[in-house]
């Protein structure tokens, strides 16, 4: 459901993201964490495999070798390592976490939700496609984007030399 959600999902990790918490962080469109946050794909400690979508998305985010390391060992790691792996967008001092996420949310609120939804759909739909099919799918969704109010407003704003006002 998270991958299919048409609006951006932002994770703010201020504590532990372990097991399903790690998978939910991975499934988010954006993720920021306090520097003192900890992460683990801890399922192996309970005799389980990654779930909540972790087995699908972890290799795509952090690479095959890192995903195997995390899944096979269940090791705990800090937010800096999570950022280095590509699991999160960034690690920030705990006192700056709310502001960092609020700034991102303000930016996203200024963008056309419908366009973000189409971009998200295209990116996720094309994860498993080969190049020619991916381009065909992208073109199909771009045709939809051309027909949106957001595109009309974006073009009008450009021609009027002003910032767009998306609804």
Phi and psi in degrees as a GROMACS rama.xvg file:
@    title "Ramachandran Plot"
@    xaxis  label "Phi"
@    yaxis  label "Psi"
@TYPE xy
-65.8  -38.8882  UNK-2
-68.5426  -26.3354  UNK-3
-90.9286  -9.54831  UNK-4
-64.339  131.986  UNK-5
-83.0134  -8.54238  UNK-6
-107.387  153.604  UNK-7
-65.0259  140.981  UNK-8
-109.55  126.31  UNK-9
-116.096  124.465  UNK-10
-99.6292  135.62  UNK-11
-122.011  109.383  UNK-12
-100.709  114.226  UNK-13
-130.666  73.6015  UNK-14
146.443  -136.93  UNK-15
-101.732  140.271  UNK-16
-122.859  91.9126  UNK-17
-122.494  138.25  UNK-18
63.5527  -119.029  UNK-19
-61.6945  -30.5502  UNK-20
-62.5495  -38.1648  UNK-21
-66.4128  -42.6668  UNK-22
-64.5179  -40.8067  UNK-23
-64.6597  -39.3681  UNK-24
-59.9169  -44.1718  UNK-25
-64.0647  -35.2901  UNK-26
-75.6615  -16.5731  UNK-27
-71.2797  152.72  UNK-28
-74.6626  -32.6439  UNK-29
-136.918  146.656  UNK-30
-148.451  127.766  UNK-31
-124.113  148.133  UNK-32
-136.335  148.82  UNK-33
-65.1201  145.798  UNK-34
-57.3455  -26.7637  UNK-35
-92.8213  8.44909  UNK-36
-70.9663  152.386  UNK-37
-124.406  152.126  UNK-38
-132.244  149.245  UNK-39
-164.423  139.772  UNK-40
-93.0646  71.6876  UNK-41
-80.4845  4.53137  UNK-42
-53.7993  -37.3516  UNK-43
-58.5161  -29.2152  UNK-44
-66.6901  -20.6696  UNK-45
-107.509  13.7924  UNK-46
71.41  28.2515  UNK-47
-120.707  165.767  UNK-48
-100.875  161.904  UNK-49
-56.4108  136.393  UNK-50
-132.74  -162.772  UNK-51
56.7138  31.2544  UNK-52
87.6333  -2.00241  UNK-53
-61.4866  -37.6149  UNK-54
-68.2197  -24.8246  UNK-55
-82.5703  -48.6414  UNK-56
-89.9353  -32.5913  UNK-57
-54.3208  -49.2356  UNK-58
-62.0244  -29.9552  UNK-59
-74.0198  -29.964  UNK-60
-86.8823  -44.9183  UNK-61
-110.563  -5.77951  UNK-62
94.1807  158.249  UNK-63
-63.6982  -47.4906  UNK-64
-64.5713  -43.9208  UNK-65
-66.7609  -39.3156  UNK-66
-61.6701  -42.3409  UNK-67
-64.0169  -42.9846  UNK-68
-58.3252  -46.3815  UNK-69
-66.6211  -43.1562  UNK-70
-71.7569  -38.0657  UNK-71
-79.1767  -31.6131  UNK-72
-100.155  -29.0648  UNK-73
65.3897  19.5426  UNK-74
-60.6245  150.998  UNK-75
-94.3033  142.212  UNK-76
-143.869  160.517  UNK-77
-90.7415  177.07  UNK-78
-65.9012  -33.4502  UNK-79
-62.5231  -42.4635  UNK-80
-66.9171  -38.6497  UNK-81
-60.0888  -39.6725  UNK-82
-68.5732  -42.9001  UNK-83
-61.4577  -35.6589  UNK-84
-73.9942  -20.2646  UNK-85
92.1779  9.70694  UNK-86
-72.7093  -34.592  UNK-87
-126.805  161.199  UNK-88
-75.0352  -30.0605  UNK-89
-175.65  156.013  UNK-90
-110.269  130.19  UNK-91
-130.34  157.472  UNK-92
-55.2693  142.508  UNK-93
-52.3611  -37.2975  UNK-94
-72.0355  -11.3017  UNK-95
-105.042  -3.16451  UNK-96
-62.4323  -49.2816  UNK-97
-59.3746  -43.6435  UNK-98
-64.3918  -41.3926  UNK-99
-61.2417  -45.7912  UNK-100
-69.3049  -40.9395  UNK-101
-61.662  -39.1034  UNK-102
-61.7009  -43.703  UNK-103
-62.708  -45.5286  UNK-104
-61.8677  -38.0478  UNK-105
-64.3532  -41.7135  UNK-106
-61.6697  -47.7963  UNK-107
-63.7179  -34.7828  UNK-108
-65.4538  -24.5314  UNK-109
-83.8925  -6.61455  UNK-110
-100.485  156.392  UNK-111
-72.2467  117.541  UNK-112
-57.0587  -41.6464  UNK-113
-62.2619  -41.0149  UNK-114
-67.5732  -42.3762  UNK-115
-59.7878  -42.1359  UNK-116
-60.6794  -42.3655  UNK-117
-67.242  -40.1493  UNK-118
-63.8903  -43.2835  UNK-119
-62.2439  -43.8611  UNK-120
-60.9047  -45.3589  UNK-121
-60.9603  -48.0873  UNK-122
-61.2854  -47.414  UNK-123
-70.1428  -42.8514  UNK-124
-61.0612  -33.7601  UNK-125
-85.8972  -0.446509  UNK-126
-55.7725  -39.2588  UNK-127
-105.213  6.47198  UNK-128
-92.2773  154.686  UNK-129
-82.6116  161.235  UNK-130
-47.2988  -54.9252  UNK-131
-61.8135  -41.4756  UNK-132
-67.0655  -37.9457  UNK-133
-63.3657  -43.3898  UNK-134
-65.8978  -42.176  UNK-135
-59.7306  -43.2991  UNK-136
-66.2651  -41.4947  UNK-137
-60.0056  -44.49  UNK-138
-61.76  -43.0113  UNK-139
-59.23  -44.2006  UNK-140
-74.4903  -30.4931  UNK-141
-65.5709  -36.5619  UNK-142
-59.7698  -40.9495  UNK-143
-62.0617  -42.5708  UNK-144
-62.4317  -37.3954  UNK-145
-59.8796  -27.0375  UNK-146
-90.8163  8.35324  UNK-147
-91.9536  158.383  UNK-148
-62.036  -32.5289  UNK-149
-62.5227  -42.5025  UNK-150
-65.037  -43.8196  UNK-151
-59.1832  -45.382  UNK-152
-67.7509  -39.5381  UNK-153
-61.9332  -42.8486  UNK-154
-67.7126  -44.1748  UNK-155
-60.8368  -42.7595  UNK-156
-64.0136  -40.5368  UNK-157
-62.1393  -46.4519  UNK-158
-67.7959  -30.601  UNK-159
-89.2023  1.57256  UNK-160
54.2636  52.7485  UNK-161
-141.44  167.157  UNK-162
-75.5918  141.434  UNK-163
-70.1426  150.961  UNK-164
-119.048  91.2134  UNK-165
-83.4536  147.513  UNK-166
